[in-house]
Amino acid sequence: MSSEGIESKMDDLKVADKAAPAAAVEKAEKPKKEKKEKKPQQPKENKMQPKKKAGETELIGITMSKADDLSEWYQQVITKGDLLDFTDIPGCYIYQPGSYRIWEFIQEYFNERIRAMGVKNCYFPLFITEANLQREKDHIEGFAAEVAWVTEGGRNKLEKKLAVRPTSETAMYSFYSKKIRSHRDLPLKLNQWNNVVRWEFKHPMPFIRSREFLWQEGHTAHLTEEEAGKEVVEILDHYAAIYEDLLAVPVVKGRKTVNEQFPGAHYTTTVEGFIPSVGRGIQGATSHCLGQHFAKMFDITVEDPHQQVKEGEKRNKLHVWQNSWGFTTRSIGVMILIHGDDKGLVIPPRVADIQTILIPLGVTAKTSDEDRKKLYDETAAINSALLKAGVRVESDYREGYSPGYKFNDWEMKGVPLRLEFGPKDMAKGVVTYSRRDREGKDTIPITDLSTRIPELLETIQKDMFEKARAEFAAHRVIVHEWKDFVPTLNAKNVLLVPHCTGGPCEDEIKKDSSGSVEGQEVDARAPSMGAKSLCIPAEQPEPITPGTKCVNPKCGQDAKMWVMFGRSY
């Protein structure tokens, strides 16, 4: 399936219908005659879903298999799982509480760690003057096609147009120049949680590629390159931990090649993920050493504190070393694509707003008030005990809905653990449980719930990560020769290849691994896009043997490193 095939539906969709779980059905209504007038704001028809005929029942919930149509499946999962909704501006979305809570967990986790590093949160304006944005040539060239401009304020045309921030280096560094007057002001470590706009004209894909998204961007200044470099690695470790410890998503840490590094950076480090459904890599987060480029542009200097000077002499001026690093809501989309299944979302327990749903069973129209109260009181007591044990639990007392409806409703929303409690369970002193990440049921004595449920949630978290890690490892393949490059790529893998790390060679590999090269054996079902370098992994699979040539037969140079290549979002 091509990149365009996966993403184009997202551009078309403006409104998604909310739906009940897949196990529930409702009676079909008689079709009404359509009005001749066409309303402009009506959502486009979902052609992938069969039309309901008169007299038929309609299955509602997740109606498309992940394997059959990833785009349609993803669209249904994020909307019916109450994570996100669409607006009338393509690429700009509504983050519902379900997804925003995941983002809050990420914020809380990361804030704790960066505060321990001496980083302080702040906020800078949304708008950047054109003059400031253009002060760093390489930087603006990297974002020029994506910058949104404001040219009018109210009824007046602005004398100087303003950019809506695509990133905040140029918005912040005039302040840094003013704030840093001495080496005693270093290091200066600021971070902001904000939104940015990058007006891409590709097909938007919710969470993964959008015109407005949420992120954090840290900007720090240091006296030496060594101090800056130490922080770059420390931040990258925190980013990897967010993915692996919170989202149960395995990543590869590495360094971007010069071709792929951040515009204006000295070097860029990255964490790279993998989407098995399409065999494509995805950039998870980046931590950049900006070097002294911006310091020179914005005149951020201090006197050299280590220089030996005679009385009356002035110390030399040093440009500071700067870093920037960012983590975005793209991470939520990566989590969904990796863990979700044909029933809907599968959310790791550590970022689940509701970790456990408790459903009382056996209440019918014939149930006496006394029996109903007894069951509900016992359910409330279990709920209270779990809350005291630190479990994020809710109880579903909705009447008029079948147990099957409720089960599938919460499965669709990805709740990690379901507890069932009926008269038979009450008589035995147990609760029946079902894990979202696998099939099957078992029971736990009520007296053990306060210890067993937290343990079970941690087991689910661990098992989800191990499953995803094994799958990524199986699709990260070492390739020594070019003849194996494209066939292995088309088998939905990312590749580790010996490479010269040269930019022109990378461009050549991207071209020659695409489906547009005459005589190239490319699977017709694979995306036509070529493979690009994803990163130079920090953990190299093995030493490069002296005399090993670059995998590109047209290059002829010696290989320097193992580089991970792949098709990418």
C-alpha positions as CSV (number, residue, x, y, z in Angstrom):
1,M,0.0,0.0,0.0
2,S,1.5,3.4,-1.0
3,S,2.1,6.3,1.4
4,E,-0.5,8.3,-0.5
5,G,-3.0,5.4,-0.3
6,I,-2.7,5.3,3.5
7,E,-2.8,9.1,4.0
8,S,-5.1,10.5,1.3
9,K,-8.3,9.5,3.1
10,M,-7.3,11.6,6.1
11,D,-7.2,14.7,3.9
12,D,-10.7,14.0,2.6
13,L,-12.4,13.2,5.9
14,K,-13.9,16.2,7.7
15,V,-16.3,14.5,10.2
16,A,-16.4,11.0,11.5
17,D,-19.5,9.4,13.0
18,K,-19.3,8.2,16.5
19,A,-20.1,4.5,16.7
20,A,-20.9,1.8,19.3
21,P,-18.9,-1.4,19.6
22,A,-18.6,-4.0,17.0
23,A,-20.6,-6.6,18.9
24,A,-23.7,-4.5,19.0
25,V,-26.3,-4.2,16.3
26,E,-29.3,-2.0,15.9
27,K,-32.5,-2.2,13.9
28,A,-32.4,-0.6,10.5
29,E,-34.6,2.3,9.8
30,K,-36.4,2.8,6.6
31,P,-34.4,4.8,4.2
32,K,-35.5,8.4,3.7
33,K,-35.7,10.2,0.4
34,E,-32.7,12.4,-0.2
35,K,-33.2,16.1,-0.7
36,K,-32.1,17.5,-4.0
37,E,-30.2,20.3,-2.4
38,K,-26.6,19.3,-1.5
39,K,-25.3,20.6,1.8
40,P,-21.7,21.8,1.5
41,Q,-20.6,20.7,5.0
42,Q,-21.7,17.1,4.8
43,P,-18.9,14.5,5.3
44,K,-17.8,12.6,2.2
45,E,-19.1,9.1,1.8
46,N,-16.9,6.3,3.2
47,K,-16.6,4.2,0.1
48,M,-14.8,1.4,2.0
49,Q,-17.9,0.7,4.1
50,P,-20.8,-1.2,2.4
51,K,-24.1,0.6,2.1
52,K,-26.9,-0.7,4.3
53,K,-29.9,-2.0,2.4
54,A,-33.5,-1.7,3.6
55,G,-34.3,-4.5,6.0
56,E,-30.7,-5.3,6.9
57,T,-29.0,-4.8,10.2
58,E,-25.8,-2.7,10.4
59,L,-22.7,-3.9,12.2
60,I,-21.2,-0.9,13.9
61,G,-17.8,-0.5,15.5
62,I,-14.4,-1.2,13.8
63,T,-15.6,-2.6,10.5
64,M,-12.3,-2.7,8.6
65,S,-9.4,-5.1,9.2
66,K,-6.0,-3.5,10.0
67,A,-4.4,-5.9,7.4
68,D,-6.9,-5.1,4.7
69,D,-6.9,-1.3,4.7
70,L,-4.7,0.4,7.2
71,S,-6.0,3.9,6.3
72,E,-9.6,3.0,6.9
73,W,-8.8,1.0,10.0
74,Y,-6.8,3.9,11.5
75,Q,-9.4,6.4,10.7
76,Q,-12.1,4.4,12.5
77,V,-9.9,3.5,15.5
78,I,-8.9,7.1,16.4
79,T,-12.5,8.5,16.0
80,K,-14.5,5.6,17.4
81,G,-12.0,5.2,20.2
82,D,-12.7,8.9,21.1
83,L,-9.1,10.0,20.7
84,L,-9.5,12.6,17.9
85,D,-12.0,14.3,15.7
86,F,-11.7,16.3,12.5
87,T,-12.3,19.9,11.7
88,D,-13.0,21.8,8.5
89,I,-9.3,22.6,8.2
90,P,-7.4,19.6,6.8
91,G,-4.5,18.7,9.0
92,C,-5.8,20.5,12.1
93,Y,-7.5,18.2,14.6
94,I,-9.4,18.1,17.9
95,Y,-7.5,16.2,20.6
96,Q,-10.2,14.6,22.7
97,P,-9.6,13.8,26.4
98,G,-8.6,10.3,25.6
99,S,-5.6,11.3,23.6
100,Y,-4.8,14.5,25.6
101,R,-4.5,12.4,28.8
102,I,-1.8,10.3,27.1
103,W,0.0,13.6,26.3
104,E,-0.3,14.7,29.9
105,F,1.3,11.4,31.1
106,I,4.2,12.1,28.7
107,Q,4.5,15.7,30.0
108,E,4.5,14.6,33.6
109,Y,7.1,11.9,32.9
110,F,9.4,14.2,30.9
111,N,9.0,17.2,33.2
112,E,10.2,15.2,36.2
113,R,13.4,14.2,34.3
114,I,14.3,17.5,32.7
115,R,13.7,19.4,36.0
116,A,16.3,17.1,37.6
117,M,18.7,18.3,34.8
118,G,18.1,21.9,35.7
119,V,15.7,22.7,32.8
120,K,12.9,25.2,33.5
121,N,9.6,25.5,31.6
122,C,8.7,28.8,30.0
123,Y,6.7,30.2,27.1
124,F,7.6,32.3,24.0
125,P,5.2,34.0,21.6
126,L,3.5,32.2,18.7
127,F,4.6,34.7,16.1
128,I,8.1,35.3,14.7
129,T,9.1,38.4,12.7
130,E,10.2,37.7,9.2
131,A,13.6,39.4,9.9
132,N,14.3,37.1,12.8
133,L,13.2,34.0,10.9
134,Q,15.6,34.9,8.0
135,R,18.6,35.5,10.2
136,E,19.8,31.9,9.8
137,K,19.9,31.0,6.1
138,D,20.1,27.2,6.4
139,H,17.4,27.2,9.0
140,I,14.8,29.2,7.0
141,E,15.6,27.2,3.9
142,G,14.7,24.0,5.7
143,F,11.3,25.4,6.7
144,A,10.4,27.8,3.9
145,A,7.8,25.6,2.2
146,E,6.0,25.0,5.5
147,V,5.8,28.4,7.1
148,A,2.4,29.9,7.6
149,W,2.3,33.7,7.4
150,V,0.0,36.3,9.0
151,T,-0.4,39.3,6.7
152,E,-3.4,41.1,8.2
153,G,-4.5,42.0,11.8
154,G,-8.2,42.8,12.1
155,R,-9.0,45.1,9.2
156,N,-5.5,46.3,8.7
157,K,-2.7,44.9,6.6
158,L,0.4,44.4,8.6
159,E,3.5,46.5,7.6
160,K,5.7,43.4,8.2
161,K,4.2,40.0,7.9
162,L,4.6,37.5,10.9
163,A,5.4,33.8,10.7
164,V,3.5,31.3,12.8
165,R,6.3,29.4,14.5
166,P,7.3,26.2,12.8
167,T,9.9,25.9,15.6
168,S,11.2,28.6,18.0
169,E,15.0,28.9,17.6
170,T,14.8,32.2,15.9
171,A,12.0,33.4,18.3
172,M,14.0,32.7,21.4
173,Y,17.6,33.5,20.7
174,S,17.4,37.3,20.8
175,F,16.3,36.8,24.4
176,Y,19.2,34.4,25.0
177,S,21.6,37.1,23.7
178,K,20.2,39.5,26.2
179,K,20.0,37.0,29.1
180,I,23.5,35.5,28.8
181,R,25.9,38.2,29.8
182,S,28.6,36.1,31.5
183,H,29.8,32.5,31.7
184,R,28.1,32.6,35.1
185,D,24.7,32.7,33.3
186,L,25.5,29.3,31.8
187,P,24.1,26.8,31.3
188,L,20.8,28.4,30.3
189,K,18.2,25.6,30.0
190,L,14.6,26.4,28.9
191,N,11.8,24.3,27.6
192,Q,8.3,25.1,26.4
193,W,5.2,23.0,25.8
194,N,3.4,24.5,22.9
195,N,1.9,24.1,19.5
196,V,3.6,24.7,16.2
197,V,2.4,25.0,12.6
198,R,4.0,23.5,9.6
199,W,1.9,24.0,6.6
200,E,2.8,20.9,4.7
201,F,0.9,20.3,1.5
202,K,1.2,16.6,1.7
203,H,-1.7,14.4,2.7
204,P,-2.2,15.0,6.5
205,M,-2.4,11.9,8.7
206,P,-3.7,12.5,12.2
207,F,-1.0,12.5,14.9
208,I,1.6,11.3,12.3
209,R,1.6,14.3,10.0
210,S,-0.5,17.4,10.7
211,R,-0.3,21.1,10.0
212,E,-0.7,22.0,13.7
213,F,0.7,19.7,16.4
214,L,1.7,19.8,20.0
215,W,5.2,19.3,21.3
216,Q,7.9,20.3,23.7
217,E,10.9,22.1,22.5
218,G,13.9,22.5,24.7
219,H,16.6,25.1,24.0
220,T,19.8,25.3,26.0
221,A,23.1,27.1,25.9
222,H,26.4,25.8,27.3
223,L,30.0,27.0,27.6
224,T,31.6,24.0,25.8
225,E,30.9,21.5,23.1
226,E,31.4,18.7,25.6
227,E,28.7,20.0,28.0
228,A,26.3,20.4,25.1
229,G,27.1,16.9,23.8
230,K,26.5,15.3,27.1
231,E,23.0,16.8,27.3
232,V,22.1,15.8,23.8
233,V,22.7,12.1,24.7
234,E,20.9,12.4,28.0
235,I,17.8,13.9,26.4
236,L,17.8,11.2,23.7
237,D,17.8,8.6,26.5
238,H,14.8,10.2,28.0
239,Y,13.0,10.2,24.7
240,A,13.7,6.5,24.2
241,A,12.4,5.9,27.7
242,I,9.1,7.7,26.9
243,Y,8.6,5.4,24.0
244,E,9.7,2.2,25.6
245,D,8.7,2.6,29.3
246,L,5.4,4.5,28.7
247,L,4.2,3.7,25.2
248,A,5.7,0.2,25.0
249,V,7.2,1.1,21.6
250,P,10.7,-0.1,20.8
251,V,13.1,2.4,19.2
252,V,16.6,2.6,17.8
253,K,18.8,5.4,19.0
254,G,21.2,6.9,16.6
255,R,22.6,9.9,14.7
256,K,21.2,11.4,11.5
257,T,23.4,11.6,8.5
258,V,24.3,15.1,7.2
259,N,21.6,14.7,4.6
260,E,18.9,14.2,7.2
261,Q,20.0,16.3,10.1
262,F,18.1,19.4,11.3
263,P,18.6,22.5,9.2
264,G,21.4,24.6,10.8
265,A,22.4,21.9,13.3
266,H,26.0,20.8,14.1
267,Y,24.6,17.3,14.3
268,T,21.3,15.6,15.1
269,T,20.5,12.5,17.2
270,T,17.3,10.6,16.8
271,V,15.1,7.7,18.0
272,E,13.6,5.7,15.2
273,G,10.5,3.5,15.4
274,F,9.0,1.0,13.0
275,I,5.4,0.4,11.8
276,P,5.1,-3.3,11.0
277,S,1.8,-3.0,9.1
278,V,3.5,-1.1,6.3
279,G,7.2,-2.0,6.9
280,R,8.1,1.7,7.3
281,G,10.4,3.5,9.7
282,I,9.2,6.5,11.6
283,Q,11.2,9.3,13.3
284,G,10.2,9.3,16.9
285,A,12.0,12.4,18.4
286,T,15.2,14.3,17.8
287,S,17.9,15.9,20.0
288,H,20.2,18.4,18.2
289,C,23.5,19.9,18.9
290,L,23.2,23.2,17.2
291,G,26.8,24.1,17.6
292,Q,27.7,27.8,17.5
293,H,25.8,28.6,14.3
294,F,22.8,30.4,16.0
295,A,25.1,31.9,18.7
296,K,27.0,33.7,15.9
297,M,23.9,34.8,14.2
298,F,22.4,36.2,17.4
299,D,25.6,37.3,19.0
300,I,25.3,35.1,22.1
301,T,28.8,35.4,23.7
302,V,30.6,35.3,27.0
303,E,34.2,36.0,28.0
304,D,36.5,33.0,28.2
305,P,36.7,32.2,31.9
306,H,39.7,29.9,31.5
307,Q,41.9,32.4,29.6
308,Q,44.9,33.7,31.5
309,V,45.1,37.5,31.1
310,K,47.3,40.2,32.5
311,E,45.9,43.1,34.5
312,G,44.0,45.5,32.2
313,E,43.7,43.0,29.3
314,K,40.3,41.8,28.1
315,R,39.3,38.2,27.8
316,N,38.4,36.8,24.4
317,K,34.7,36.4,23.5
318,L,33.4,32.9,23.1
319,H,30.2,31.9,21.3
320,V,28.1,29.6,23.4
321,W,27.3,26.0,22.3
322,Q,23.5,25.4,21.9
323,N,21.1,22.5,21.8
324,S,17.5,22.1,20.8
325,W,15.4,19.0,21.3
326,G,11.7,18.1,20.6
327,F,9.1,15.4,21.2
328,T,5.7,15.6,19.6
329,T,2.2,14.1,19.7
330,R,3.3,12.0,16.7
331,S,4.2,9.5,19.4
332,I,0.5,8.8,20.1
333,G,0.0,7.9,16.4
334,V,3.0,5.6,16.5
335,M,1.6,3.9,19.6
336,I,-1.8,3.3,17.9
337,L,-0.3,1.9,14.7
338,I,1.9,-0.5,16.6
339,H,-0.5,-1.8,19.3
340,G,-4.0,-1.4,17.8
341,D,-5.9,-4.4,16.5
342,D,-9.1,-5.3,14.7
343,K,-11.1,-4.6,17.8
344,G,-9.7,-1.1,18.2
345,L,-7.2,0.6,20.4
346,V,-4.8,-1.2,22.7
347,I,-3.4,1.3,25.2
348,P,-0.4,0.5,27.4
349,P,-1.5,0.6,31.1
350,R,1.0,3.4,32.1
351,V,-0.6,5.9,29.7
352,A,-4.2,4.6,30.0
353,D,-6.6,7.1,31.5
354,I,-8.7,4.2,32.6
355,Q,-6.5,1.2,33.4
356,T,-9.3,-1.1,34.5
357,I,-13.0,-1.1,33.8
358,L,-15.2,-2.9,36.3
359,I,-18.5,-4.2,34.9
360,P,-21.2,-5.6,37.2
361,L,-23.2,-8.4,35.4
362,G,-26.5,-10.2,35.9
363,V,-28.7,-7.2,36.4
364,T,-32.0,-7.8,34.5
365,A,-35.5,-6.5,34.6
366,K,-36.3,-9.4,36.9
367,T,-33.5,-8.6,39.4
368,S,-35.0,-7.4,42.7
369,D,-34.0,-4.0,44.1
370,E,-32.4,-5.8,47.0
371,D,-30.2,-8.0,44.8
372,R,-29.3,-5.1,42.6
373,K,-28.2,-2.9,45.5
374,K,-26.2,-5.8,47.0
375,L,-24.3,-6.3,43.7
376,Y,-23.7,-2.6,43.2
377,D,-22.5,-2.1,46.7
378,E,-20.0,-4.9,46.3
379,T,-18.9,-3.5,43.0
380,A,-18.4,0.0,44.6
381,A,-16.4,-1.6,47.4
382,I,-14.1,-3.3,44.8
383,N,-13.8,0.0,42.9
384,S,-12.8,1.8,46.1
385,A,-10.2,-0.7,47.0
386,L,-8.6,-0.5,43.6
387,L,-8.5,3.2,43.7
388,K,-6.7,3.1,47.1
389,A,-4.2,0.7,45.5
390,G,-3.4,3.3,42.9
391,V,-5.3,1.7,40.0
392,R,-7.1,4.1,37.6
393,V,-10.5,2.2,37.6
394,E,-14.0,3.1,36.6
395,S,-17.2,1.1,36.9
396,D,-19.8,0.7,34.1
397,Y,-23.3,0.7,35.7
398,R,-25.1,1.5,32.4
399,E,-28.4,-0.4,32.3
400,G,-30.1,-1.2,29.0
401,Y,-26.8,-2.3,27.4
402,S,-25.9,-6.0,27.1
403,P,-22.6,-7.2,28.6
404,G,-21.4,-7.9,25.1
405,Y,-22.0,-4.3,24.1
406,K,-20.1,-3.0,27.1
407,F,-17.2,-5.5,26.6
408,N,-16.7,-4.4,23.0
409,D,-17.2,-0.8,23.8
410,W,-14.3,-0.8,26.3
411,E,-12.2,-3.0,24.0
412,M,-12.6,-0.5,21.2
413,K,-11.3,2.2,23.6
414,G,-8.3,0.1,24.4
415,V,-8.8,-0.2,28.2
416,P,-6.0,-2.6,29.3
417,L,-8.0,-4.7,31.8
418,R,-11.6,-5.6,32.1
419,L,-13.1,-7.0,35.4
420,E,-16.5,-8.7,35.4
421,F,-18.4,-9.2,38.6
422,G,-21.8,-11.0,38.7
423,P,-23.8,-12.9,41.3
424,K,-21.8,-16.1,40.7
425,D,-18.5,-14.3,41.1
426,M,-19.9,-12.6,44.3
427,A,-20.9,-16.0,45.7
428,K,-17.4,-17.4,45.0
429,G,-15.6,-14.3,46.3
430,V,-13.8,-13.7,43.0
431,V,-13.6,-11.3,40.1
432,T,-13.3,-12.5,36.5
433,Y,-10.7,-10.6,34.4
434,S,-9.8,-10.3,30.7
435,R,-6.7,-8.7,29.3
436,R,-7.0,-6.3,26.3
437,D,-3.7,-7.5,24.8
438,R,-4.7,-11.1,24.5
439,E,-7.6,-13.6,24.5
440,G,-8.8,-15.5,27.5
441,K,-10.3,-15.1,31.0
442,D,-9.3,-16.0,34.5
443,T,-10.4,-15.1,38.1
444,I,-8.7,-13.4,41.0
445,P,-9.9,-13.6,44.7
446,I,-11.4,-10.3,45.8
447,T,-9.1,-10.4,48.8
448,D,-6.1,-10.3,46.4
449,L,-7.2,-7.6,44.0
450,S,-5.2,-4.7,45.6
451,T,-1.9,-6.5,44.9
452,R,-2.8,-8.7,41.9
453,I,-4.3,-5.9,39.7
454,P,-1.3,-3.6,39.9
455,E,1.0,-6.5,39.2
456,L,-1.2,-7.6,36.3
457,L,-1.1,-4.2,34.7
458,E,2.7,-4.1,34.9
459,T,2.7,-7.6,33.3
460,I,0.5,-6.3,30.4
461,Q,2.9,-3.3,30.0
462,K,5.9,-5.5,29.8
463,D,4.3,-8.1,27.5
464,M,3.2,-5.4,25.0
465,F,6.7,-4.0,24.8
466,E,8.3,-7.4,24.4
467,K,5.9,-8.3,21.6
468,A,6.6,-5.0,19.7
469,R,10.4,-5.3,20.3
470,A,10.5,-8.8,18.9
471,E,8.6,-7.7,15.8
472,F,10.9,-4.7,15.2
473,A,14.0,-6.9,15.7
474,A,12.7,-9.4,13.2
475,H,12.2,-6.7,10.6
476,R,15.6,-5.0,11.1
477,V,17.8,-7.0,8.6
478,I,21.5,-6.8,7.8
479,V,22.1,-6.5,4.1
480,H,25.6,-6.7,2.7
481,E,25.0,-6.5,-1.1
482,W,22.9,-4.3,-3.3
483,K,21.2,-7.3,-5.0
484,D,19.5,-8.0,-1.7
485,F,18.6,-4.4,-0.9
486,V,15.3,-3.9,-2.7
487,P,13.9,-7.4,-2.2
488,T,14.5,-7.2,1.5
489,L,13.1,-3.7,1.6
490,N,9.9,-4.9,-0.2
491,A,9.5,-7.6,2.4
492,K,8.5,-4.8,4.8
493,N,11.9,-4.4,6.5
494,V,14.3,-1.7,7.4
495,L,17.9,-2.5,6.5
496,L,21.3,-2.2,8.1
497,V,23.8,-1.7,5.4
498,P,27.5,-0.8,5.2
499,H,27.6,2.8,3.9
500,C,30.0,5.6,3.1
501,T,27.7,8.2,4.9
502,G,28.0,10.5,1.9
503,G,25.0,12.7,0.9
504,P,25.1,12.2,-2.9
505,C,25.3,8.4,-2.3
506,E,22.2,8.5,-0.1
507,D,20.3,10.4,-2.8
508,E,21.4,7.7,-5.3
509,I,20.2,4.9,-3.1
510,K,16.8,6.6,-2.6
511,K,16.4,6.9,-6.3
512,D,17.6,3.4,-7.2
513,S,15.4,1.7,-4.6
514,S,12.2,3.4,-5.8
515,G,9.7,1.8,-8.1
516,S,10.5,4.3,-10.9
517,V,13.9,3.0,-12.0
518,E,13.9,1.2,-15.3
519,G,14.9,-2.4,-15.0
520,Q,14.8,-2.4,-11.2
521,E,13.0,-5.4,-9.7
522,V,10.5,-3.8,-7.4
523,D,7.4,-5.5,-5.9
524,A,4.4,-3.9,-7.6
525,R,2.5,-4.0,-4.3
526,A,5.2,-2.1,-2.4
527,P,5.3,1.7,-2.1
528,S,7.0,3.4,-5.0
529,M,9.1,5.6,-2.7
530,G,12.7,4.8,-2.2
531,A,14.6,4.1,1.0
532,K,16.3,6.9,2.8
533,S,18.8,6.8,5.7
534,L,16.9,6.7,9.0
535,C,20.0,6.9,11.3
536,I,23.5,5.7,12.0
537,P,22.6,3.4,15.0
538,A,24.4,4.1,18.2
539,E,24.7,0.3,18.7
540,Q,26.4,-1.0,15.6
541,P,25.6,-4.6,14.7
542,E,29.2,-5.5,14.2
543,P,32.5,-3.8,13.3
544,I,33.0,-2.7,9.7
545,T,35.6,-5.0,8.2
546,P,38.5,-3.1,6.6
547,G,38.1,-3.0,2.9
548,T,34.3,-3.3,3.0
549,K,32.7,-1.2,0.3
550,C,29.6,0.9,0.5
551,V,26.4,-1.1,-0.3
552,N,25.8,1.2,-3.3
553,P,27.6,-0.4,-6.2
554,K,27.9,3.0,-8.0
555,C,29.7,4.5,-5.0
556,G,32.9,2.6,-4.8
557,Q,34.0,4.2,-1.6
558,D,34.9,2.3,1.6
559,A,32.0,1.9,4.1
560,K,32.4,3.9,7.3
561,M,29.4,2.8,9.4
562,W,26.4,0.6,9.4
563,V,23.4,2.8,8.4
564,M,19.8,2.0,8.8
565,F,17.8,2.6,5.6
566,G,14.1,2.2,5.0
567,R,10.9,3.7,3.6
568,S,9.7,6.2,6.1
569,Y,6.7,8.3,7.1
